[in-house]
């Protein structure tokens, strides 16, 4: 059985260790480098196939506390925006009245 044929029979942990060793040997001079360069694409393809077969990882649902915190932050931001708008109107009440009369009196 050749090394390339053994790749298919390795378990996931052994395959990942073998991939790490092949990557290390790619920098070594000589025969080992040539073999490592030939095996690297086969190993990477097998790792990709195995990763694709795995079921997707479950994502954590936000907790009630996190949802409440987010809602509180949104409410606080909305209140701050409303307060800023009111403060802007309070600074120059004539400006807002002038804007209203301009839109209310079409010529």
C-alpha positions as CSV (number, residue, x, y, z in Angstrom):
1,X,0.0,0.0,0.0
2,X,1.5,3.4,-1.0
3,X,1.5,6.4,1.2
4,X,-1.1,8.0,-1.1
5,X,-3.4,5.1,-0.5
6,X,-3.0,5.2,3.2
7,X,-4.3,8.8,3.3
8,X,-7.8,7.4,2.7
9,X,-7.6,5.0,5.7
10,X,-6.2,7.5,8.2
11,X,-8.5,8.8,10.9
12,X,-8.9,12.6,11.1
13,X,-6.3,13.2,13.9
14,X,-3.7,11.1,12.1
15,X,-4.4,12.8,8.8
16,X,-4.0,16.3,10.4
17,X,-0.7,15.2,12.0
18,X,0.5,13.8,8.6
19,X,-0.4,17.1,6.9
20,X,1.6,19.0,9.5
21,X,4.6,16.7,8.9
22,X,4.3,17.0,5.1
23,X,4.2,20.8,5.4
24,X,7.4,20.7,7.6
25,X,9.1,18.4,5.1
26,X,8.2,20.7,2.2
27,X,11.0,22.9,3.5
28,X,13.5,20.1,3.8
29,X,15.9,19.5,0.9
30,X,16.1,16.3,-1.2
31,X,13.9,13.3,-1.6
32,X,11.6,14.0,1.3
33,X,10.8,17.4,-0.1
34,X,9.9,15.9,-3.4
35,X,7.6,13.3,-1.8
36,X,6.1,16.0,0.5
37,X,5.3,18.2,-2.5
38,X,3.6,15.3,-4.3
39,X,1.5,14.3,-1.3
40,X,0.5,17.8,-0.1
41,X,-2.4,18.3,-2.7
42,X,-3.7,14.8,-1.9
43,X,-3.8,15.4,1.8
44,X,-5.3,18.9,1.4
45,X,-8.1,17.4,-0.8
46,X,-8.9,14.7,1.7
47,X,-9.0,17.2,4.6
48,X,-11.4,19.4,2.6
49,X,-13.6,16.4,1.8
50,X,-13.8,15.4,5.4
51,X,-14.5,18.9,6.5
52,X,-17.3,19.2,4.0
53,X,-18.9,15.9,5.3
54,X,-19.0,17.2,8.9
55,X,-22.4,18.6,10.0
56,X,-22.4,22.4,10.4
57,X,-21.6,23.6,13.9
58,X,-24.5,24.9,15.9
59,X,-24.5,28.6,16.7
60,X,-25.4,29.7,20.1
61,X,-28.7,31.4,20.5
62,X,-28.6,34.7,22.3
63,X,-29.7,34.4,25.9
64,X,-32.6,36.3,27.4
65,X,-30.2,38.5,29.2
66,X,-28.3,39.4,26.0
67,X,-31.6,40.1,24.3
68,X,-32.7,42.3,27.2
69,X,-29.4,44.1,27.2
70,X,-29.7,44.8,23.4
71,X,-33.2,46.0,23.8
72,X,-32.2,48.3,26.6
73,X,-29.3,49.7,24.6
74,X,-31.7,50.4,21.6
75,X,-34.2,52.1,23.8
76,X,-31.5,54.2,25.4
77,X,-30.2,55.2,21.9
78,X,-33.7,56.1,20.8
79,X,-34.3,58.2,23.9
80,X,-31.0,60.0,23.4
81,X,-31.9,60.8,19.8
82,X,-35.3,62.1,20.8
83,X,-33.8,64.2,23.6
84,X,-31.3,65.7,21.2
85,X,-34.0,66.5,18.7
86,X,-36.0,68.2,21.5
87,X,-33.0,70.2,22.6
88,X,-32.4,71.3,19.1
89,X,-36.0,72.5,18.8
90,X,-35.7,74.3,22.1
91,X,-32.6,76.2,21.0
92,X,-34.4,78.1,18.2
93,X,-38.2,77.7,18.3
94,X,-38.6,80.4,15.5
95,X,-36.6,78.3,13.1
96,X,-39.0,75.4,13.3
97,X,-42.1,77.7,13.0
98,X,-40.6,79.3,9.9
99,X,-40.0,75.9,8.4
100,X,-43.7,75.0,9.1
101,X,-45.0,78.2,7.5
102,X,-42.9,77.7,4.4
103,X,-44.4,74.2,3.9
104,X,-47.9,75.2,4.9
105,X,-48.2,78.2,2.5
106,X,-47.7,77.0,-1.1
107,X,-47.8,79.9,-3.6
